[in-house]
């Protein structure tokens, strides 16, 4: 089977019937948000600032990938899910770019890094990598986004964060959980070969964590906090016995490499996402608003 021509959205384990609702993040992100908006944890603040810097180029790559797949999808349900995924991801990029105004006011140098990543990695992928590899990369990074969302929400890691940034990150994480199966099901439609999933996983994991760590280290260095003992303690707490993100990340990545893996296996994630989204929709004024079908 030619990997570029497959078109059904339903494999053996595929197609969870998610309810995917495109939403706008309408809460204000004024430029008085603190540099380290998670009090007492400059390392996690910097890691999530690095995530914010990388989101728009990442999301744009996902959108270009799914748009390129659209002519090859004949399953209507999968097509609709892909379209909802695209609308959600577009809003993520818009909202995170709004927060960049804060980073600019705070004097961080990051835009050259962001442009270089987009040009050297994503635009090069667009030109030279086959479409099936694009989809495999997106499938794996969407798994990473979903399990990060699950861990940050389930452990309430952002409970003490500046409420404006907490809303931004929790909305994004909740929507990543909500649409977590779309790219994986598209990958099964385009090429269900395990070797393709493995190649995408190895490439994506290396790029994701190297770029995140590099950008976060740059932000901490600009604050003259990189080599501080307190920063090392915060990192050990985050990866080790505190948040346990080291072993939890390895477990989630190992799950993705199981031959019988499907994103629906992230037990309890949907309830966490629904609760976070409902809380933000009930806020006065609301932090998020559903998009009309026409927008």
N, C-alpha and C positions, 0 to 999 in steps of 0.2 A: 504494500500500500504506500502510495506517495504521501509523505508527511504533510505536504502542503494542501492536500485536497480532501481531507476527511471532514465529515460534517455532521455527525450526529452528537447530540448532547447527553446521551444517556448510556453510560457503560454499566458494568455490573454493580459497582459501588457508588455510581455517580449520582449527580443531581439531587442534592437536598433542595427542598422547595423553600428557599429563604424568602422572607419578605424584605425586599431591599427598597428603602425609601430614600431618594435623594433629598438632602437638606442643605440649607445655607446656614453657616455659622454667622449669626447677626450680632453677637455680643461685641462690645467695644474692646479694642486692644490699644488703649492709650499708651503714650511713650513714657509713662511714669512707672511701668512695671519694673521691679528690682532686677538688677543684673543676675543675681542668684535667687530665683523666685521660689525655690524650694528651701526654706530656711534651714540652716545648719548642714546643707548638703550641696556644696558647690559642684561636686563631681557629677551627681545625677542631674542637676540643673544644666551643666555644660553638655552632658551626653544628650539630653533632650533638646537643647538648643542646636546641637549638631544635627540631630534628627530633623528638626524644623528647617535647617538650612538645606538639607539634602532632599526633603520631601518634594518640592515643586518639579525638579528635573526628573526625579524618579517617577512621579505621577504622570508627567507628560510622556515618558517612555511607555508606561503601561497603556495610556490612552492610545498612543500611536500604534502599539502592538495590537490591541483589540480592534481598533478601526481597520487595520490591515486584514484581520481575520474575518471581518463581517461578510465579505462576498463568499466565503467558503462555508458559512454556517447555514445549514438548511433547517435545523431544529428550531422552531419558533420560540420555545421556552428558553433555550439557551441563548438565543439572540436577545430576548427581552432582558434576561439577567445581565448579559454583557452590556447592554445599553444603560441599565441602571447603575452598574459598576462604574462605567465611564463617567456618568453624571456625578456620582459621589466623589470619585477621584479628582475630577476637575475642581470641585469645591474645596477639597483638601489643599490643593495647590494655592488657590486664591487666598484662603484663610491664613495659611502659614506665611505667605508673602506679606500679608498685612503686618504680621509680627516682626518682620525684618526691619520695619521703621524703628522699633525699639533697639535692635542690635546696632543700627546705624547711629542712633543718638548716643548709645553707650560707647561708641568708638571702636567697635570690633572690626577687624579686617577679616573678611570671609568671602566677599563677592568674587574675587579672583579665583579662589579655590572652587567655589560653586560653579563658575563658568567653565573652568578647566575640566571638572568632573563631567559636566554635561557634554562638552565638546569631545573630550578624549575617550570617554566610555560610552555614553548613550548614543551620541551621533555616529560614532564609529560602528557601534552595533547596528544602528539603522542601515548603514551603507553596506556592511560586509557580512553580517551574521544571518543565517537562514531564519525564516519566520518561526519554524518549530523551536529553535533555540531561544528566540525572544520569549515565546510563550512559556517555555520551561523556566526561564529566569523569573518571569513575572509570577508564575505559580509558586516558586520557592519563596520569593520575597514577600508574597502575600501571606504565606504560612508564617514567616517570621513576624510580620506586622500583626497578625492575629494572635500569636502566642504572646508577643510583647503586651498587646492590649489586655489579654486575659490575665497576665501576671500583674500588671500595674493596677488593673481594676480589682482583681480578687484580693490582692494584698493591701489595697488602699494606700499605695506608696505615695500618692499625690494628695493625701488628706490634708496636709498642712501647707500645701503650695498656695501661692497667690491665686485667689479664686478665678481670676481671668485666664491665667495660664492653665489652671486645672481644668476649666471648662473646655478650652481649646484642645488639650491633649486627650481628655476623656471622651469628647465627641469623636475625635479622629479614631481613637482606639476602638470605640464601640462600633463605628461603621466598618472598621477593618474586620472586626468579628462578624458583623452582619453579612458582609459579602465574601467571606473567606473561602467559600467553595467555588466561586465563579471561575477563577483562572485555572484552578486544578481541573475542573470539569472540562474547560476548554482544552487544556493540554491532553486530556484523555480522548477528546474528540479529534484533535489534530494528529497526535501520535501517542498511543498508549504504551510505547516501548519504555521499559524500566531504565534502560541505558540513557535515554534522553532525560528522564527525570533526574537521574544521578548526575549527569553532566551539568545540568542547570543548577542543581543543589550545591555542588562543589564550587562552581563559579560564583554563584550568588552569595553564598555564605562568606567566602573569602572577601569579596568586594564589599559587602554590607558592613562587616565588622571592621575591616581595615579603614574604610572611609569614615565610619562613625568615630572610631578611636582616634584617627588622625585629626579630624575636625575638633573633637572635644579637647584633645591635648593642646591644639593650637589656641582654643579659647581660654583654657586654664593658664597656658603660658602667657597669654596677653594680660591676664589678671595677676601674673606672678604667683600663681598658686599651684603650678604643676608639680613641683618637687617638695611641697610641704608635707610634713608628716601627717597632718590632719587629712590631706587629700588622699594619701595612701590608705589611711584608716577607713575613710568613706568608701573608697573603691573596694577594699577587702570586705567591708560590711555589705555592700551591694552585691558583690559576686559570691560571697561566702555565707556565713551563718545568718546574717541579717535578712536580706531579701532572697538569698540563695539563687541568684540569677545565673551563676556559672553552671551549676549542676542542672538547674531547670532548663536552661537553654540547650544543653547537650541532650537532655531527655526529649525535648520537643523536636530537635533536629533528627535524633535517632528515630522518632516516630515517623517523620516525613519519609525516611528511607525504608520503612517497612513496605513490602510489596503490596500488602492489603490496606495501606493507608488511605483514609479519606478525611478531609477537613472536618466533617461532621463529628468526628470522634473527640473533639475538644469539649468534654462534658462540662455543663454548667455555664459555658461561655455566653450562650444566647440570653440567659436570664440576666447576667451581669450587664451585657450591652443594652438590653431593653430597659433595665433600671436606670442606667446612666442617661440614656436618651430621654426617657420619660421625665426624669428630674430636671433636665435642662429645658425641656419643652414647657414644663410647669412653672419655671422661674418667672419672676416679674421684675423687669421685662424678660421675655424668653431669650435664651442663649442661641437656640436653633429654631429654624422654621422650615417646614416641608416645602419643597419646590413644586410648583404646578407642573402637570405633564407637558405643558407647552414650553417651559423655560429650559 
